[in-house]
Amino acid sequence: MKKLSLLLTIAAALFFTSCVKEQTNPKGFQILYGNNIMDGRIPVYFNSTADNQRSILLQCGVSWKVESKPAWLSISPMEALGSRNVTLTTNAENDTEGPFSGEIVFRAYNGYTFVLQVVQEANNIEGGD
């Protein structure tokens, strides 16, 4: 009887844990870039120029918004209900010696967050004498 009780307790814990995981990632919230599902570890790269654009597809069945982003990047739209193509645009040329990097934090209505890494390459052209 104790074994049955223990098994039922474990089964209930697994069931409720899986339900919580589904609620924290609402309706398959994911980001597609090209043919790739972004997992938050591989960044979206931009060249060093201003107005360099990338389009991502944010797939979600609920309301979401951009909670934070790097200052060097514009995003449109900043919030929506459901799946949307989202345009990321560099605001200025990166004329520094090193790349700009940052994170875009997307938040769903229930608090689920997804972090997308972004990098703008540096302009490494050196002037002549």
C-alpha positions, 0 to 999 in steps of 0.5 A: 500500500505504501508503494502504491501511495508513493507511486501515486505521489510521484505520478501526481508530482510529474503531472503537475510539474509538466502542467507548470512547464506548459503554462510557463511557455504559453502556446509554443512561444518560440522565435524563428530566424530563417529556418532556425528555431532560436534557443537563446544561445546563438545570436542574430548578427548584424553588419556594422552599418546603420539601418541593417535589418533582420526579420524574425518570426515570433510564434505565440498564441498570447499577448507579448511585448519587448521588455528590454532591448539594446539602445543601438537596436530598433524593434517593430512591433514592440508588442502584439497579440499572437504570432508576428513578423518582427523587424530588428533594425540597427540605429547607427553604424558601429564605428568602434573597434569592437562589436556591440552585443546585447539581449532582447527580452520578450515577455508573454502575458503570464510572465514567461520570458525569452531572451534573444542575443543580438550582435552588431559587428564592428567596422574594422576599416582602417584609414590610410595615411 
